[in-house]
Amino acid sequence: MLVARAFLLPVTRNRSDLKGSIMNWLPKANYTKEFRESAVKLAHEVSSGVAARRLSISIKTLANWVRAAKAGGLTKVVAAHSAR
């Protein structure tokens, strides 16, 4: 049985091709420094996947924060993110 997939975006290599798509409707999430620090702490206590699910964030985002914290740059990431 075939299932209609009306919500699939067209395959593209360029984000500018997606103008008017759902990507423009979603606001960019901003996280506080305290939230990021507590997320990294939780990721160390449990696995990153479990922590990401508990906090309802992307595992890739959490992995970036953990990597930045290991390098001592979590505060630098926060400063660069809030400057945007």
MDAnalysis code that builds the backbone (N, CA, C; Angstrom):
import MDAnalysis as mda
import numpy as np

u = mda.Universe.empty(252, n_residues=84, atom_resindex=np.repeat(np.arange(84), 3), trajectory=True)
u.add_TopologyAttr("name", ["N", "CA", "C"] * 84)
u.add_TopologyAttr("resid", np.arange(1, 85))
u.add_TopologyAttr("resname", ["MET", "LEU", "VAL", "ALA", "ARG", "ALA", "PHE", "LEU", "LEU", "PRO", "VAL", "THR", "ARG", "ASN", "ARG", "SER", "ASP", "LEU", "LYS", "GLY", "SER", "ILE", "MET", "ASN", "TRP", "LEU", "PRO", "LYS", "ALA", "ASN", "TYR", "THR", "LYS", "GLU", "PHE", "ARG", "GLU", "SER", "ALA", "VAL", "LYS", "LEU", "ALA", "HIS", "GLU", "VAL", "SER", "SER", "GLY", "VAL", "ALA", "ALA", "ARG", "ARG", "LEU", "SER", "ILE", "SER", "ILE", "LYS", "THR", "LEU", "ALA", "ASN", "TRP", "VAL", "ARG", "ALA", "ALA", "LYS", "ALA", "GLY", "GLY", "LEU", "THR", "LYS", "VAL", "VAL", "ALA", "ALA", "HIS", "SER", "ALA", "ARG"])
u.atoms.positions = np.array([
    [0.842, -1.177, 0.000],
    [0.000, 0.000, 0.000],
    [0.890, 1.244, 0.000],
    [0.604, 2.186, -0.843],
    [1.356, 3.427, -0.919],
    [0.766, 4.448, 0.039],
    [1.644, 5.199, 0.665],
    [1.213, 6.237, 1.597],
    [1.634, 7.589, 1.028],
    [0.707, 8.516, 1.009],
    [1.022, 9.852, 0.502],
    [1.881, 10.593, 1.519],
    [2.914, 11.234, 1.057],
    [3.810, 11.996, 1.919],
    [3.781, 13.453, 1.482],
    [2.794, 14.151, 1.959],
    [2.565, 15.527, 1.522],
    [3.519, 16.520, 2.165],
    [4.166, 16.145, 3.257],
    [4.969, 17.102, 3.998],
    [6.460, 17.003, 3.725],
    [6.864, 16.224, 2.756],
    [8.281, 16.107, 2.440],
    [8.746, 17.335, 1.672],
    [9.919, 17.815, 2.030],
    [10.509, 18.951, 1.336],
    [11.256, 18.455, 0.105],
    [11.375, 19.270, -0.907],
    [12.114, 18.844, -2.097],
    [13.598, 18.672, -1.776],
    [14.219, 17.742, -2.477],
    [15.648, 17.505, -2.293],
    [16.400, 18.682, -2.894],
    [17.272, 19.273, -2.099],
    [18.020, 20.426, -2.573],
    [19.376, 20.464, -1.883],
    [20.316, 21.072, -2.496],
    [21.638, 21.234, -1.894],
    [21.852, 22.653, -1.388],
    [20.940, 23.537, -1.700],
    [21.098, 24.935, -1.365],
    [19.920, 25.375, -0.490],
    [20.215, 25.925, 0.691],
    [19.147, 26.339, 1.601],
    [18.312, 27.485, 1.028],
    [18.871, 28.272, 0.142],
    [18.090, 29.366, -0.423],
    [16.951, 28.844, -1.304],
    [17.058, 27.588, -1.752],
    [15.981, 26.985, -2.531],
    [14.752, 26.696, -1.674],
    [14.889, 26.724, -0.362],
    [13.808, 26.360, 0.544],
    [12.997, 27.558, 1.015],
    [13.106, 28.683, 0.352],
    [12.338, 29.858, 0.757],
    [10.851, 29.540, 0.716],
    [10.162, 29.914, 1.782],
    [8.742, 29.646, 1.870],
    [8.411, 28.278, 2.425],
    [9.419, 27.495, 2.759],
    [9.169, 26.163, 3.293],
    [9.025, 26.227, 4.808],
    [8.856, 25.091, 5.409],
    [8.661, 25.017, 6.858],
    [9.894, 25.511, 7.624],
    [11.068, 25.471, 7.014],
    [12.279, 25.918, 7.706],
    [12.185, 27.397, 8.076],
    [11.474, 28.163, 7.305],
    [11.333, 29.583, 7.605],
    [10.293, 29.838, 8.681],
    [9.476, 28.851, 9.009],
    [8.432, 29.032, 10.005],
    [8.908, 28.745, 11.414],
    [9.955, 27.960, 11.560],
    [10.424, 27.567, 12.876],
    [11.397, 28.603, 13.429],
    [11.129, 29.140, 14.613],
    [12.051, 30.111, 15.188],
    [13.312, 29.412, 15.700],
    [14.420, 30.114, 15.671],
    [15.673, 29.568, 16.164],
    [15.650, 29.588, 17.682],
    [16.010, 28.478, 18.292],
    [15.986, 28.363, 19.746],
    [17.204, 29.053, 20.352],
    [16.985, 29.786, 21.427],
    [18.061, 30.404, 22.185],
    [18.101, 29.772, 23.564],
    [19.272, 29.351, 24.002],
    [19.430, 28.691, 25.288],
    [20.342, 29.532, 26.179],
    [20.002, 29.591, 27.447],
    [20.824, 30.351, 28.389],
    [22.093, 29.574, 28.716],
    [23.060, 30.273, 29.236],
    [24.321, 29.654, 29.645],
    [24.067, 28.596, 30.714],
    [23.172, 28.909, 31.653],
    [22.873, 27.984, 32.740],
    [22.234, 26.699, 32.196],
    [21.354, 26.838, 31.207],
    [20.721, 25.668, 30.614],
    [21.761, 24.793, 29.933],
    [22.664, 25.404, 29.195],
    [23.703, 24.635, 28.505],
    [24.603, 23.915, 29.492],
    [24.988, 24.615, 30.556],
    [25.854, 23.996, 31.554],
    [25.162, 22.823, 32.244],
    [23.884, 23.003, 32.577],
    [23.159, 21.910, 33.234],
    [22.929, 20.753, 32.261],
    [22.757, 21.044, 30.987],
    [22.592, 19.992, 29.984],
    [23.871, 19.172, 29.848],
    [25.015, 19.846, 29.859],
    [26.297, 19.141, 29.771],
    [26.504, 18.287, 31.021],
    [26.150, 18.815, 32.170],
    [26.280, 18.061, 33.425],
    [25.395, 16.817, 33.388],
    [24.157, 16.972, 32.916],
    [23.249, 15.835, 32.802],
    [23.779, 14.812, 31.810],
    [24.373, 15.261, 30.733],
    [24.942, 14.349, 29.732],
    [26.083, 13.534, 30.314],
    [26.810, 14.100, 31.279],
    [27.881, 13.353, 31.934],
    [27.316, 12.340, 32.923],
    [26.174, 12.652, 33.528],
    [25.561, 11.752, 34.505],
    [24.870, 10.575, 33.825],
    [24.146, 10.855, 32.758],
    [23.505, 9.818, 31.948],
    [24.082, 9.949, 30.552],
    [23.622, 9.165, 29.623],
    [24.158, 9.281, 28.264],
    [23.642, 10.548, 27.588],
    [24.321, 10.953, 26.541],
    [23.917, 12.149, 25.802],
    [22.542, 11.981, 25.165],
    [22.257, 10.788, 24.681],
    [20.959, 10.540, 24.060],
    [19.812, 10.679, 25.045],
    [19.999, 10.123, 26.245],
    [18.965, 10.218, 27.277],
    [18.790, 11.669, 27.709],
    [19.895, 12.364, 27.901],
    [19.833, 13.767, 28.320],
    [19.133, 14.618, 27.262],
    [19.450, 14.386, 26.004],
    [18.823, 15.161, 24.919],
    [17.317, 14.921, 24.885],
    [16.906, 13.681, 25.055],
    [15.468, 13.384, 25.062],
    [14.780, 14.014, 26.262],
    [15.412, 13.960, 27.428],
    [14.814, 14.556, 28.626],
    [14.639, 16.065, 28.485],
    [15.586, 16.701, 27.820],
    [15.562, 18.155, 27.671],
    [14.870, 18.610, 26.385],
    [14.459, 17.669, 25.570],
    [13.793, 17.958, 24.289],
    [14.649, 18.837, 23.379],
    [15.930, 18.472, 23.275],
    [16.835, 19.157, 22.357],
    [17.472, 18.123, 21.442],
    [18.081, 18.589, 20.387],
    [18.749, 17.705, 19.445],
    [20.004, 17.108, 20.083],
    [20.242, 15.835, 19.799],
    [21.450, 15.194, 20.325],
    [22.703, 15.829, 19.724],
    [22.588, 16.319, 18.493],
    [23.725, 16.998, 17.852],
    [24.059, 18.301, 18.586],
    [23.029, 19.024, 18.996],
    [23.243, 20.259, 19.741],
    [23.939, 19.959, 21.060],
    [23.442, 18.949, 21.765],
    [24.045, 18.585, 23.042],
    [25.477, 18.094, 22.849],
    [25.723, 17.330, 21.800],
    [27.079, 16.856, 21.524],
    [28.026, 18.025, 21.270],
    [27.562, 19.053, 20.576],
    [28.382, 20.250, 20.351],
    [28.701, 20.942, 21.666],
    [27.707, 21.022, 22.567],
    [27.942, 21.659, 23.864],
    [28.933, 20.856, 24.702],
    [28.818, 19.530, 24.681],
    [29.735, 18.674, 25.438],
    [31.152, 18.822, 24.898],
    [31.296, 18.831, 23.580],
    [32.618, 18.995, 22.963],
    [33.211, 20.357, 23.304],
    [32.384, 21.402, 23.283],
    [32.867, 22.740, 23.625],
    [33.260, 22.823, 25.096],
    [32.515, 22.142, 25.953],
    [32.835, 22.161, 27.379],
    [34.159, 21.444, 27.655],
    [34.418, 20.355, 26.948],
    [35.680, 19.642, 27.099],
    [36.854, 20.513, 26.680],
    [36.657, 21.310, 25.658],
    [37.712, 22.191, 25.165],
    [37.798, 23.472, 25.982],
    [36.903, 23.616, 26.962],
    [36.902, 24.823, 27.782],
    [36.272, 26.003, 27.094],
    [35.485, 25.763, 26.055],
    [34.942, 26.858, 25.280],
    [33.437, 26.990, 25.325],
    [32.781, 26.383, 26.318],
    [31.327, 26.478, 26.370],
    [30.893, 27.920, 26.559],
    [31.616, 28.689, 27.355],
    [31.247, 30.093, 27.540],
    [31.488, 30.881, 26.263],
    [32.517, 30.509, 25.508],
    [32.769, 31.191, 24.232],
    [31.653, 30.898, 23.234],
    [31.161, 29.657, 23.226],
    [30.061, 29.287, 22.336],
    [28.808, 30.079, 22.696],
    [28.543, 30.202, 23.982],
    [27.381, 30.964, 24.434],
    [27.492, 32.408, 24.019],
    [28.667, 33.008, 24.180],
    [28.867, 34.408, 23.819],
    [28.700, 34.599, 22.314],
    [29.236, 33.701, 21.533],
    [29.112, 33.813, 20.076],
    [27.669, 33.615, 19.632],
    [26.963, 32.720, 20.312],
    [25.572, 32.447, 19.956],
    [24.670, 33.639, 20.315],
    [24.908, 34.257, 21.455],
    [24.059, 35.359, 21.871],
    [24.361, 36.645, 21.098],
    [25.511, 36.701, 20.442],
    [25.877, 37.889, 19.666],
    [25.142, 37.950, 18.330],
    [24.572, 36.828, 17.911],
    [23.872, 36.785, 16.618],
    [22.622, 37.549, 16.620],
])
